[in-house]
Amino acid sequence: MPVMLFKLRGVEDDEAEEIRALLAEHDVDYYETTNGRWGLGFAAIWLHDEHVYEHAKALIDEYQRERCLLAREAYEQLRLAGKHQTFWSMLKDRPLQVFLTVIAILIVCLFVLSPFVVL
């Protein structure tokens, strides 16, 4: 019976490609579903055989641990070099966008909190 192995919604293309390559490298038989033309489907990687689920899940878990460590290392290098993105760097680079975002957040907060605040 088919079993879902990995959801693809919100997954970057390079990560999805690396997972496909990892499964192919370890001879894991899988198929993939997409969101469909209008985005109403369920994008995921599925296994034909539920007996290989544990093995395939362990492969993906190990891959994701390694990817997480690499991302943290890359961020730490950017931080040490002073090139990571902060609120102040965004404010300096795109002041109008930051200003409009803050205004939008304040408007949403006003609507959400207005029933509890007597004006």
Jmol script that loads the backbone (N, CA, C; Angstrom):
load data "model"
ATOM      1  N   MET A   1       0.843  -1.179   0.000  1.00  0.00           N
ATOM      2  CA  MET A   1       0.000   0.000   0.000  1.00  0.00           C
ATOM      3  C   MET A   1       0.891   1.247   0.000  1.00  0.00           C
ATOM      4  N   PRO A   2       0.559   2.261  -0.801  1.00  0.00           N
ATOM      5  CA  PRO A   2       1.375   3.477  -0.862  1.00  0.00           C
ATOM      6  C   PRO A   2       1.369   4.226   0.470  1.00  0.00           C
ATOM      7  N   VAL A   3       2.502   4.822   0.768  1.00  0.00           N
ATOM      8  CA  VAL A   3       2.620   5.600   1.997  1.00  0.00           C
ATOM      9  C   VAL A   3       3.385   6.881   1.674  1.00  0.00           C
ATOM     10  N   MET A   4       2.907   8.007   2.260  1.00  0.00           N
ATOM     11  CA  MET A   4       3.550   9.286   1.999  1.00  0.00           C
ATOM     12  C   MET A   4       4.857   9.356   2.796  1.00  0.00           C
ATOM     13  N   LEU A   5       5.912   9.765   2.107  1.00  0.00           N
ATOM     14  CA  LEU A   5       7.223   9.857   2.728  1.00  0.00           C
ATOM     15  C   LEU A   5       7.595  11.297   3.048  1.00  0.00           C
ATOM     16  N   PHE A   6       7.333  12.223   2.119  1.00  0.00           N
ATOM     17  CA  PHE A   6       7.857  13.576   2.261  1.00  0.00           C
ATOM     18  C   PHE A   6       6.933  14.563   1.562  1.00  0.00           C
ATOM     19  N   LYS A   7       6.448  15.556   2.301  1.00  0.00           N
ATOM     20  CA  LYS A   7       5.607  16.600   1.708  1.00  0.00           C
ATOM     21  C   LYS A   7       6.494  17.599   0.977  1.00  0.00           C
ATOM     22  N   LEU A   8       6.070  18.027  -0.195  1.00  0.00           N
ATOM     23  CA  LEU A   8       6.860  18.948  -1.009  1.00  0.00           C
ATOM     24  C   LEU A   8       6.364  20.387  -0.963  1.00  0.00           C
ATOM     25  N   ARG A   9       5.299  20.648  -0.232  1.00  0.00           N
ATOM     26  CA  ARG A   9       4.781  22.018  -0.158  1.00  0.00           C
ATOM     27  C   ARG A   9       5.775  22.884   0.609  1.00  0.00           C
ATOM     28  N   GLY A  10       6.209  23.964  -0.006  1.00  0.00           N
ATOM     29  CA  GLY A  10       7.131  24.887   0.632  1.00  0.00           C
ATOM     30  C   GLY A  10       8.583  24.449   0.594  1.00  0.00           C
ATOM     31  N   VAL A  11       8.876  23.359  -0.079  1.00  0.00           N
ATOM     32  CA  VAL A  11      10.248  22.852  -0.153  1.00  0.00           C
ATOM     33  C   VAL A  11      10.942  23.508  -1.338  1.00  0.00           C
ATOM     34  N   GLU A  12      12.163  23.958  -1.118  1.00  0.00           N
ATOM     35  CA  GLU A  12      12.914  24.579  -2.201  1.00  0.00           C
ATOM     36  C   GLU A  12      13.271  23.534  -3.250  1.00  0.00           C
ATOM     37  N   ASP A  13      13.423  23.983  -4.490  1.00  0.00           N
ATOM     38  CA  ASP A  13      13.683  23.071  -5.606  1.00  0.00           C
ATOM     39  C   ASP A  13      14.965  22.283  -5.418  1.00  0.00           C
ATOM     40  N   ASP A  14      16.017  22.932  -4.922  1.00  0.00           N
ATOM     41  CA  ASP A  14      17.285  22.217  -4.756  1.00  0.00           C
ATOM     42  C   ASP A  14      17.173  21.116  -3.699  1.00  0.00           C
ATOM     43  N   GLU A  15      16.412  21.365  -2.642  1.00  0.00           N
ATOM     44  CA  GLU A  15      16.227  20.336  -1.615  1.00  0.00           C
ATOM     45  C   GLU A  15      15.428  19.154  -2.170  1.00  0.00           C
ATOM     46  N   ALA A  16      14.378  19.447  -2.931  1.00  0.00           N
ATOM     47  CA  ALA A  16      13.578  18.372  -3.519  1.00  0.00           C
ATOM     48  C   ALA A  16      14.426  17.532  -4.474  1.00  0.00           C
ATOM     49  N   GLU A  17      15.250  18.182  -5.283  1.00  0.00           N
ATOM     50  CA  GLU A  17      16.132  17.447  -6.196  1.00  0.00           C
ATOM     51  C   GLU A  17      17.122  16.572  -5.440  1.00  0.00           C
ATOM     52  N   GLU A  18      17.679  17.097  -4.367  1.00  0.00           N
ATOM     53  CA  GLU A  18      18.636  16.318  -3.582  1.00  0.00           C
ATOM     54  C   GLU A  18      17.967  15.120  -2.917  1.00  0.00           C
ATOM     55  N   ILE A  19      16.729  15.269  -2.484  1.00  0.00           N
ATOM     56  CA  ILE A  19      16.007  14.142  -1.881  1.00  0.00           C
ATOM     57  C   ILE A  19      15.695  13.091  -2.936  1.00  0.00           C
ATOM     58  N   ARG A  20      15.285  13.529  -4.121  1.00  0.00           N
ATOM     59  CA  ARG A  20      15.053  12.564  -5.204  1.00  0.00           C
ATOM     60  C   ARG A  20      16.327  11.797  -5.533  1.00  0.00           C
ATOM     61  N   ALA A  21      17.452  12.520  -5.607  1.00  0.00           N
ATOM     62  CA  ALA A  21      18.733  11.869  -5.903  1.00  0.00           C
ATOM     63  C   ALA A  21      19.119  10.906  -4.792  1.00  0.00           C
ATOM     64  N   LEU A  22      18.869  11.282  -3.548  1.00  0.00           N
ATOM     65  CA  LEU A  22      19.183  10.416  -2.420  1.00  0.00           C
ATOM     66  C   LEU A  22      18.378   9.123  -2.480  1.00  0.00           C
ATOM     67  N   LEU A  23      17.096   9.236  -2.768  1.00  0.00           N
ATOM     68  CA  LEU A  23      16.253   8.041  -2.871  1.00  0.00           C
ATOM     69  C   LEU A  23      16.675   7.170  -4.046  1.00  0.00           C
ATOM     70  N   ALA A  24      17.001   7.791  -5.163  1.00  0.00           N
ATOM     71  CA  ALA A  24      17.448   7.022  -6.332  1.00  0.00           C
ATOM     72  C   ALA A  24      18.783   6.344  -6.055  1.00  0.00           C
ATOM     73  N   GLU A  25      19.665   7.021  -5.350  1.00  0.00           N
ATOM     74  CA  GLU A  25      20.982   6.463  -5.024  1.00  0.00           C
ATOM     75  C   GLU A  25      20.866   5.219  -4.155  1.00  0.00           C
ATOM     76  N   HIS A  26      19.859   5.201  -3.285  1.00  0.00           N
ATOM     77  CA  HIS A  26      19.665   4.063  -2.387  1.00  0.00           C
ATOM     78  C   HIS A  26      18.606   3.092  -2.898  1.00  0.00           C
ATOM     79  N   ASP A  27      18.255   3.198  -4.176  1.00  0.00           N
ATOM     80  CA  ASP A  27      17.303   2.296  -4.831  1.00  0.00           C
ATOM     81  C   ASP A  27      15.958   2.207  -4.109  1.00  0.00           C
ATOM     82  N   VAL A  28      15.465   3.339  -3.676  1.00  0.00           N
ATOM     83  CA  VAL A  28      14.144   3.394  -3.050  1.00  0.00           C
ATOM     84  C   VAL A  28      13.142   3.714  -4.144  1.00  0.00           C
ATOM     85  N   ASP A  29      12.170   2.826  -4.318  1.00  0.00           N
ATOM     86  CA  ASP A  29      11.150   2.995  -5.350  1.00  0.00           C
ATOM     87  C   ASP A  29      10.085   3.972  -4.846  1.00  0.00           C
ATOM     88  N   TYR A  30       9.918   5.092  -5.540  1.00  0.00           N
ATOM     89  CA  TYR A  30       8.984   6.122  -5.112  1.00  0.00           C
ATOM     90  C   TYR A  30       8.288   6.717  -6.322  1.00  0.00           C
ATOM     91  N   TYR A  31       7.245   7.467  -6.047  1.00  0.00           N
ATOM     92  CA  TYR A  31       6.623   8.294  -7.085  1.00  0.00           C
ATOM     93  C   TYR A  31       6.242   9.623  -6.452  1.00  0.00           C
ATOM     94  N   GLU A  32       5.918  10.583  -7.299  1.00  0.00           N
ATOM     95  CA  GLU A  32       5.700  11.939  -6.831  1.00  0.00           C
ATOM     96  C   GLU A  32       4.372  12.465  -7.339  1.00  0.00           C
ATOM     97  N   THR A  33       3.674  13.177  -6.470  1.00  0.00           N
ATOM     98  CA  THR A  33       2.455  13.863  -6.878  1.00  0.00           C
ATOM     99  C   THR A  33       2.715  15.367  -6.817  1.00  0.00           C
ATOM    100  N   THR A  34       1.978  16.118  -7.616  1.00  0.00           N
ATOM    101  CA  THR A  34       2.172  17.568  -7.673  1.00  0.00           C
ATOM    102  C   THR A  34       0.928  18.285  -7.151  1.00  0.00           C
ATOM    103  N   ASN A  35       1.038  19.599  -7.064  1.00  0.00           N
ATOM    104  CA  ASN A  35      -0.103  20.409  -6.650  1.00  0.00           C
ATOM    105  C   ASN A  35      -1.177  20.475  -7.727  1.00  0.00           C
ATOM    106  N   GLY A  36      -0.810  20.115  -8.938  1.00  0.00           N
ATOM    107  CA  GLY A  36      -1.764  20.193 -10.035  1.00  0.00           C
ATOM    108  C   GLY A  36      -1.771  21.567 -10.667  1.00  0.00           C
ATOM    109  N   ARG A  37      -2.592  21.720 -11.653  1.00  0.00           N
ATOM    110  CA  ARG A  37      -2.640  22.955 -12.424  1.00  0.00           C
ATOM    111  C   ARG A  37      -3.070  24.155 -11.597  1.00  0.00           C
ATOM    112  N   TRP A  38      -4.050  23.962 -10.709  1.00  0.00           N
ATOM    113  CA  TRP A  38      -4.567  25.082  -9.936  1.00  0.00           C
ATOM    114  C   TRP A  38      -4.093  25.063  -8.483  1.00  0.00           C
ATOM    115  N   GLY A  39      -3.152  24.225  -8.175  1.00  0.00           N
ATOM    116  CA  GLY A  39      -2.598  24.190  -6.822  1.00  0.00           C
ATOM    117  C   GLY A  39      -3.496  23.540  -5.797  1.00  0.00           C
ATOM    118  N   LEU A  40      -4.414  22.706  -6.244  1.00  0.00           N
ATOM    119  CA  LEU A  40      -5.348  22.067  -5.329  1.00  0.00           C
ATOM    120  C   LEU A  40      -4.915  20.664  -4.915  1.00  0.00           C
ATOM    121  N   GLY A  41      -3.878  20.132  -5.554  1.00  0.00           N
ATOM    122  CA  GLY A  41      -3.414  18.789  -5.237  1.00  0.00           C
ATOM    123  C   GLY A  41      -2.518  18.772  -4.010  1.00  0.00           C
ATOM    124  N   PHE A  42      -1.897  17.628  -3.798  1.00  0.00           N
ATOM    125  CA  PHE A  42      -1.040  17.419  -2.639  1.00  0.00           C
ATOM    126  C   PHE A  42       0.335  16.998  -3.134  1.00  0.00           C
ATOM    127  N   ALA A  43       1.261  17.941  -3.144  1.00  0.00           N
ATOM    128  CA  ALA A  43       2.610  17.662  -3.629  1.00  0.00           C
ATOM    129  C   ALA A  43       3.372  16.879  -2.565  1.00  0.00           C
ATOM    130  N   ALA A  44       3.812  15.676  -2.942  1.00  0.00           N
ATOM    131  CA  ALA A  44       4.522  14.830  -1.985  1.00  0.00           C
ATOM    132  C   ALA A  44       5.284  13.742  -2.725  1.00  0.00           C
ATOM    133  N   ILE A  45       6.185  13.117  -1.987  1.00  0.00           N
ATOM    134  CA  ILE A  45       6.884  11.928  -2.475  1.00  0.00           C
ATOM    135  C   ILE A  45       6.287  10.748  -1.733  1.00  0.00           C
ATOM    136  N   TRP A  46       5.881   9.748  -2.485  1.00  0.00           N
ATOM    137  CA  TRP A  46       5.203   8.576  -1.930  1.00  0.00           C
ATOM    138  C   TRP A  46       6.030   7.325  -2.212  1.00  0.00           C
ATOM    139  N   LEU A  47       5.905   6.362  -1.337  1.00  0.00           N
ATOM    140  CA  LEU A  47       6.560   5.070  -1.528  1.00  0.00           C
ATOM    141  C   LEU A  47       5.528   4.052  -1.996  1.00  0.00           C
ATOM    142  N   HIS A  48       5.965   3.191  -2.907  1.00  0.00           N
ATOM    143  CA  HIS A  48       5.089   2.106  -3.351  1.00  0.00           C
ATOM    144  C   HIS A  48       4.963   1.046  -2.267  1.00  0.00           C
ATOM    145  N   ASP A  49       6.049   0.801  -1.559  1.00  0.00           N
ATOM    146  CA  ASP A  49       6.110  -0.283  -0.580  1.00  0.00           C
ATOM    147  C   ASP A  49       6.298   0.301   0.816  1.00  0.00           C
ATOM    148  N   GLU A  50       5.348   0.053   1.696  1.00  0.00           N
ATOM    149  CA  GLU A  50       5.435   0.595   3.049  1.00  0.00           C
ATOM    150  C   GLU A  50       6.526  -0.057   3.888  1.00  0.00           C
ATOM    151  N   HIS A  51       7.067  -1.184   3.423  1.00  0.00           N
ATOM    152  CA  HIS A  51       8.109  -1.882   4.178  1.00  0.00           C
ATOM    153  C   HIS A  51       9.451  -1.148   4.139  1.00  0.00           C
ATOM    154  N   VAL A  52       9.661  -0.277   3.174  1.00  0.00           N
ATOM    155  CA  VAL A  52      10.917   0.477   3.087  1.00  0.00           C
ATOM    156  C   VAL A  52      10.791   1.877   3.685  1.00  0.00           C
ATOM    157  N   TYR A  53       9.634   2.147   4.297  1.00  0.00           N
ATOM    158  CA  TYR A  53       9.389   3.473   4.853  1.00  0.00           C
ATOM    159  C   TYR A  53      10.426   3.863   5.902  1.00  0.00           C
ATOM    160  N   GLU A  54      10.696   2.977   6.843  1.00  0.00           N
ATOM    161  CA  GLU A  54      11.635   3.292   7.929  1.00  0.00           C
ATOM    162  C   GLU A  54      13.024   3.613   7.382  1.00  0.00           C
ATOM    163  N   HIS A  55      13.467   2.833   6.421  1.00  0.00           N
ATOM    164  CA  HIS A  55      14.784   3.056   5.812  1.00  0.00           C
ATOM    165  C   HIS A  55      14.817   4.405   5.077  1.00  0.00           C
ATOM    166  N   ALA A  56      13.796   4.669   4.278  1.00  0.00           N
ATOM    167  CA  ALA A  56      13.742   5.917   3.515  1.00  0.00           C
ATOM    168  C   ALA A  56      13.600   7.122   4.446  1.00  0.00           C
ATOM    169  N   LYS A  57      12.805   6.991   5.487  1.00  0.00           N
ATOM    170  CA  LYS A  57      12.629   8.088   6.437  1.00  0.00           C
ATOM    171  C   LYS A  57      13.936   8.379   7.168  1.00  0.00           C
ATOM    172  N   ALA A  58      14.689   7.346   7.507  1.00  0.00           N
ATOM    173  CA  ALA A  58      15.981   7.540   8.162  1.00  0.00           C
ATOM    174  C   ALA A  58      16.957   8.256   7.231  1.00  0.00           C
ATOM    175  N   LEU A  59      16.931   7.922   5.938  1.00  0.00           N
ATOM    176  CA  LEU A  59      17.782   8.608   4.966  1.00  0.00           C
ATOM    177  C   LEU A  59      17.448  10.097   4.891  1.00  0.00           C
ATOM    178  N   ILE A  60      16.159  10.412   4.824  1.00  0.00           N
ATOM    179  CA  ILE A  60      15.735  11.807   4.719  1.00  0.00           C
ATOM    180  C   ILE A  60      16.030  12.556   6.011  1.00  0.00           C
ATOM    181  N   ASP A  61      15.820  11.920   7.150  1.00  0.00           N
ATOM    182  CA  ASP A  61      16.118  12.581   8.427  1.00  0.00           C
ATOM    183  C   ASP A  61      17.594  12.933   8.532  1.00  0.00           C
ATOM    184  N   GLU A  62      18.459  12.012   8.127  1.00  0.00           N
ATOM    185  CA  GLU A  62      19.898  12.278   8.168  1.00  0.00           C
ATOM    186  C   GLU A  62      20.268  13.392   7.194  1.00  0.00           C
ATOM    187  N   TYR A  63      19.674  13.369   6.005  1.00  0.00           N
ATOM    188  CA  TYR A  63      19.922  14.423   5.022  1.00  0.00           C
ATOM    189  C   TYR A  63      19.514  15.787   5.588  1.00  0.00           C
ATOM    190  N   GLN A  64      18.353  15.857   6.226  1.00  0.00           N
ATOM    191  CA  GLN A  64      17.874  17.128   6.750  1.00  0.00           C
ATOM    192  C   GLN A  64      18.729  17.624   7.913  1.00  0.00           C
ATOM    193  N   ARG A  65      19.238  16.708   8.728  1.00  0.00           N
ATOM    194  CA  ARG A  65      20.160  17.122   9.792  1.00  0.00           C
ATOM    195  C   ARG A  65      21.413  17.759   9.203  1.00  0.00           C
ATOM    196  N   GLU A  66      21.965  17.127   8.172  1.00  0.00           N
ATOM    197  CA  GLU A  66      23.163  17.672   7.521  1.00  0.00           C
ATOM    198  C   GLU A  66      22.866  19.020   6.868  1.00  0.00           C
ATOM    199  N   ARG A  67      21.714  19.141   6.220  1.00  0.00           N
ATOM    200  CA  ARG A  67      21.336  20.401   5.563  1.00  0.00           C
ATOM    201  C   ARG A  67      21.158  21.512   6.599  1.00  0.00           C
ATOM    202  N   CYS A  68      20.598  21.173   7.730  1.00  0.00           N
ATOM    203  CA  CYS A  68      20.411  22.150   8.799  1.00  0.00           C
ATOM    204  C   CYS A  68      21.761  22.628   9.321  1.00  0.00           C
ATOM    205  N   LEU A  69      22.686  21.713   9.525  1.00  0.00           N
ATOM    206  CA  LEU A  69      24.017  22.099  10.002  1.00  0.00           C
ATOM    207  C   LEU A  69      24.727  22.999   8.995  1.00  0.00           C
ATOM    208  N   LEU A  70      24.607  22.678   7.719  1.00  0.00           N
ATOM    209  CA  LEU A  70      25.231  23.516   6.688  1.00  0.00           C
ATOM    210  C   LEU A  70      24.617  24.917   6.657  1.00  0.00           C
ATOM    211  N   ALA A  71      23.305  24.989   6.805  1.00  0.00           N
ATOM    212  CA  ALA A  71      22.639  26.296   6.800  1.00  0.00           C
ATOM    213  C   ALA A  71      23.065  27.118   8.015  1.00  0.00           C
ATOM    214  N   ARG A  72      23.181  26.468   9.160  1.00  0.00           N
ATOM    215  CA  ARG A  72      23.625  27.187  10.359  1.00  0.00           C
ATOM    216  C   ARG A  72      25.059  27.677  10.214  1.00  0.00           C
ATOM    217  N   GLU A  73      25.904  26.845   9.636  1.00  0.00           N
ATOM    218  CA  GLU A  73      27.295  27.253   9.410  1.00  0.00           C
ATOM    219  C   GLU A  73      27.368  28.440   8.446  1.00  0.00           C
ATOM    220  N   ALA A  74      26.569  28.392   7.390  1.00  0.00           N
ATOM    221  CA  ALA A  74      26.563  29.495   6.423  1.00  0.00           C
ATOM    222  C   ALA A  74      26.075  30.782   7.084  1.00  0.00           C
ATOM    223  N   TYR A  75      25.037  30.684   7.913  1.00  0.00           N
ATOM    224  CA  TYR A  75      24.542  31.863   8.613  1.00  0.00           C
ATOM    225  C   TYR A  75      25.593  32.398   9.574  1.00  0.00           C
ATOM    226  N   GLU A  76      26.252  31.506  10.294  1.00  0.00           N
ATOM    227  CA  GLU A  76      27.273  31.937  11.249  1.00  0.00           C
ATOM    228  C   GLU A  76      28.422  32.648  10.536  1.00  0.00           C
ATOM    229  N   GLN A  77      28.798  32.160   9.355  1.00  0.00           N
ATOM    230  CA  GLN A  77      29.850  32.823   8.583  1.00  0.00           C
ATOM    231  C   GLN A  77      29.404  34.222   8.149  1.00  0.00           C
ATOM    232  N   LEU A  78      28.157  34.340   7.711  1.00  0.00           N
ATOM    233  CA  LEU A  78      27.629  35.653   7.338  1.00  0.00           C
ATOM    234  C   LEU A  78      27.572  36.584   8.544  1.00  0.00           C
ATOM    235  N   ARG A  79      27.174  36.033   9.682  1.00  0.00           N
ATOM    236  CA  ARG A  79      27.074  36.846  10.892  1.00  0.00           C
ATOM    237  C   ARG A  79      28.446  37.348  11.327  1.00  0.00           C
ATOM    238  N   LEU A  80      29.427  36.454  11.289  1.00  0.00           N
ATOM    239  CA  LEU A  80      30.777  36.854  11.682  1.00  0.00           C
ATOM    240  C   LEU A  80      31.369  37.888  10.724  1.00  0.00           C
ATOM    241  N   ALA A  81      30.983  37.793   9.455  1.00  0.00           N
ATOM    242  CA  ALA A  81      31.463  38.759   8.468  1.00  0.00           C
ATOM    243  C   ALA A  81      30.647  40.050   8.490  1.00  0.00           C
ATOM    244  N   GLY A  82      29.556  40.061   9.268  1.00  0.00           N
ATOM    245  CA  GLY A  82      28.714  41.251   9.350  1.00  0.00           C
ATOM    246  C   GLY A  82      27.809  41.427   8.152  1.00  0.00           C
ATOM    247  N   LYS A  83      27.550  40.357   7.415  1.00  0.00           N
ATOM    248  CA  LYS A  83      26.735  40.454   6.200  1.00  0.00           C
ATOM    249  C   LYS A  83      25.349  39.829   6.355  1.00  0.00           C
ATOM    250  N   HIS A  84      25.003  39.366   7.568  1.00  0.00           N
ATOM    251  CA  HIS A  84      23.681  38.778   7.755  1.00  0.00           C
ATOM    252  C   HIS A  84      22.634  39.882   7.802  1.00  0.00           C
ATOM    253  N   GLN A  85      21.406  39.507   7.539  1.00  0.00           N
ATOM    254  CA  GLN A  85      20.348  40.501   7.436  1.00  0.00           C
ATOM    255  C   GLN A  85      19.714  40.721   8.805  1.00  0.00           C
ATOM    256  N   THR A  86      19.641  41.952   9.219  1.00  0.00           N
ATOM    257  CA  THR A  86      18.997  42.338  10.466  1.00  0.00           C
ATOM    258  C   THR A  86      17.894  43.338  10.145  1.00  0.00           C
ATOM    259  N   PHE A  87      17.125  43.684  11.171  1.00  0.00           N
ATOM    260  CA  PHE A  87      16.078  44.682  10.978  1.00  0.00           C
ATOM    261  C   PHE A  87      16.672  46.001  10.509  1.00  0.00           C
ATOM    262  N   TRP A  88      17.777  46.383  11.123  1.00  0.00           N
ATOM    263  CA  TRP A  88      18.382  47.665  10.788  1.00  0.00           C
ATOM    264  C   TRP A  88      18.971  47.671   9.380  1.00  0.00           C
ATOM    265  N   SER A  89      19.522  46.542   8.948  1.00  0.00           N
ATOM    266  CA  SER A  89      20.047  46.502   7.580  1.00  0.00           C
ATOM    267  C   SER A  89      18.905  46.538   6.565  1.00  0.00           C
ATOM    268  N   MET A  90      17.774  45.884   6.902  1.00  0.00           N
ATOM    269  CA  MET A  90      16.615  45.965   6.011  1.00  0.00           C
ATOM    270  C   MET A  90      16.068  47.384   5.968  1.00  0.00           C
ATOM    271  N   LEU A  91      16.051  48.053   7.131  1.00  0.00           N
ATOM    272  CA  LEU A  91      15.567  49.429   7.187  1.00  0.00           C
ATOM    273  C   LEU A  91      16.451  50.350   6.349  1.00  0.00           C
ATOM    274  N   LYS A  92      17.735  50.086   6.367  1.00  0.00           N
ATOM    275  CA  LYS A  92      18.667  50.905   5.582  1.00  0.00           C
ATOM    276  C   LYS A  92      18.528  50.622   4.082  1.00  0.00           C
ATOM    277  N   ASP A  93      18.341  49.340   3.710  1.00  0.00           N
ATOM    278  CA  ASP A  93      18.271  48.962   2.300  1.00  0.00           C
ATOM    279  C   ASP A  93      16.915  49.273   1.662  1.00  0.00           C
ATOM    280  N   ARG A  94      15.826  49.030   2.415  1.00  0.00           N
ATOM    281  CA  ARG A  94      14.478  49.201   1.872  1.00  0.00           C
ATOM    282  C   ARG A  94      13.578  49.906   2.886  1.00  0.00           C
ATOM    283  N   PRO A  95      13.789  51.194   3.109  1.00  0.00           N
ATOM    284  CA  PRO A  95      13.027  51.886   4.156  1.00  0.00           C
ATOM    285  C   PRO A  95      11.521  51.943   3.889  1.00  0.00           C
ATOM    286  N   LEU A  96      11.120  52.128   2.651  1.00  0.00           N
ATOM    287  CA  LEU A  96       9.693  52.217   2.343  1.00  0.00           C
ATOM    288  C   LEU A  96       8.993  50.887   2.619  1.00  0.00           C
ATOM    289  N   GLN A  97       9.601  49.788   2.206  1.00  0.00           N
ATOM    290  CA  GLN A  97       9.012  48.474   2.428  1.00  0.00           C
ATOM    291  C   GLN A  97       8.879  48.188   3.927  1.00  0.00           C
ATOM    292  N   VAL A  98       9.897  48.504   4.694  1.00  0.00           N
ATOM    293  CA  VAL A  98       9.857  48.276   6.141  1.00  0.00           C
ATOM    294  C   VAL A  98       8.779  49.158   6.773  1.00  0.00           C
ATOM    295  N   PHE A  99       8.718  50.408   6.377  1.00  0.00           N
ATOM    296  CA  PHE A  99       7.719  51.327   6.919  1.00  0.00           C
ATOM    297  C   PHE A  99       6.310  50.832   6.631  1.00  0.00           C
ATOM    298  N   LEU A 100       6.043  50.423   5.384  1.00  0.00           N
ATOM    299  CA  LEU A 100       4.702  49.936   5.029  1.00  0.00           C
ATOM    300  C   LEU A 100       4.361  48.639   5.751  1.00  0.00           C
ATOM    301  N   THR A 101       5.353  47.789   5.956  1.00  0.00           N
ATOM    302  CA  THR A 101       5.124  46.537   6.686  1.00  0.00           C
ATOM    303  C   THR A 101       4.777  46.822   8.142  1.00  0.00           C
ATOM    304  N   VAL A 102       5.491  47.718   8.765  1.00  0.00           N
ATOM    305  CA  VAL A 102       5.204  48.084  10.157  1.00  0.00           C
ATOM    306  C   VAL A 102       3.819  48.697  10.267  1.00  0.00           C
ATOM    307  N   ILE A 103       3.455  49.554   9.329  1.00  0.00           N
ATOM    308  CA  ILE A 103       2.107  50.156   9.329  1.00  0.00           C
ATOM    309  C   ILE A 103       1.049  49.061   9.177  1.00  0.00           C
ATOM    310  N   ALA A 104       1.269  48.113   8.283  1.00  0.00           N
ATOM    311  CA  ALA A 104       0.313  47.019   8.093  1.00  0.00           C
ATOM    312  C   ALA A 104       0.174  46.185   9.364  1.00  0.00           C
ATOM    313  N   ILE A 105       1.280  45.916  10.043  1.00  0.00           N
ATOM    314  CA  ILE A 105       1.231  45.155  11.296  1.00  0.00           C
ATOM    315  C   ILE A 105       0.440  45.923  12.350  1.00  0.00           C
ATOM    316  N   LEU A 106       0.657  47.214  12.437  1.00  0.00           N
ATOM    317  CA  LEU A 106      -0.073  48.025  13.413  1.00  0.00           C
ATOM    318  C   LEU A 106      -1.567  48.060  13.112  1.00  0.00           C
ATOM    319  N   ILE A 107      -1.935  48.125  11.838  1.00  0.00           N
ATOM    320  CA  ILE A 107      -3.351  48.122  11.460  1.00  0.00           C
ATOM    321  C   ILE A 107      -3.998  46.786  11.826  1.00  0.00           C
ATOM    322  N   VAL A 108      -3.315  45.694  11.549  1.00  0.00           N
ATOM    323  CA  VAL A 108      -3.846  44.374  11.913  1.00  0.00           C
ATOM    324  C   VAL A 108      -4.000  44.266  13.421  1.00  0.00           C
ATOM    325  N   CYS A 109      -3.005  44.719  14.167  1.00  0.00           N
ATOM    326  CA  CYS A 109      -3.093  44.696  15.633  1.00  0.00           C
ATOM    327  C   CYS A 109      -4.265  45.536  16.121  1.00  0.00           C
ATOM    328  N   LEU A 110      -4.476  46.680  15.494  1.00  0.00           N
ATOM    329  CA  LEU A 110      -5.596  47.541  15.871  1.00  0.00           C
ATOM    330  C   LEU A 110      -6.919  46.814  15.686  1.00  0.00           C
ATOM    331  N   PHE A 111      -7.116  46.149  14.551  1.00  0.00           N
ATOM    332  CA  PHE A 111      -8.355  45.426  14.303  1.00  0.00           C
ATOM    333  C   PHE A 111      -8.518  44.234  15.238  1.00  0.00           C
ATOM    334  N   VAL A 112      -7.435  43.540  15.525  1.00  0.00           N
ATOM    335  CA  VAL A 112      -7.519  42.356  16.385  1.00  0.00           C
ATOM    336  C   VAL A 112      -7.805  42.757  17.829  1.00  0.00           C
ATOM    337  N   LEU A 113      -7.175  43.826  18.279  1.00  0.00           N
ATOM    338  CA  LEU A 113      -7.318  44.215  19.677  1.00  0.00           C
ATOM    339  C   LEU A 113      -8.469  45.181  19.943  1.00  0.00           C
ATOM    340  N   SER A 114      -9.080  45.727  18.896  1.00  0.00           N
ATOM    341  CA  SER A 114     -10.135  46.730  19.072  1.00  0.00           C
ATOM    342  C   SER A 114     -11.320  46.218  19.895  1.00  0.00           C
ATOM    343  N   PRO A 115     -11.744  44.958  19.813  1.00  0.00           N
ATOM    344  CA  PRO A 115     -12.860  44.526  20.678  1.00  0.00           C
ATOM    345  C   PRO A 115     -12.514  44.558  22.157  1.00  0.00           C
ATOM    346  N   PHE A 116     -11.237  44.517  22.504  1.00  0.00           N
ATOM    347  CA  PHE A 116     -10.842  44.461  23.899  1.00  0.00           C
ATOM    348  C   PHE A 116     -10.431  45.816  24.465  1.00  0.00           C
ATOM    349  N   VAL A 117     -10.288  46.797  23.601  1.00  0.00           N
ATOM    350  CA  VAL A 117      -9.857  48.117  24.038  1.00  0.00           C
ATOM    351  C   VAL A 117     -11.005  49.098  23.851  1.00  0.00           C
ATOM    352  N   VAL A 118     -11.323  49.801  24.911  1.00  0.00           N
ATOM    353  CA  VAL A 118     -12.381  50.811  24.821  1.00  0.00           C
ATOM    354  C   VAL A 118     -11.735  52.121  24.423  1.00  0.00           C
ATOM    355  N   LEU A 119     -12.158  52.647  23.289  1.00  0.00           N
ATOM    356  CA  LEU A 119     -11.573  53.910  22.816  1.00  0.00           C
ATOM    357  C   LEU A 119     -12.328  55.099  23.318  1.00  0.00           C
TER     358      LEU A 119
END
end "model"
wireframe off; spacefill off
backbone 0.3
color backbone group
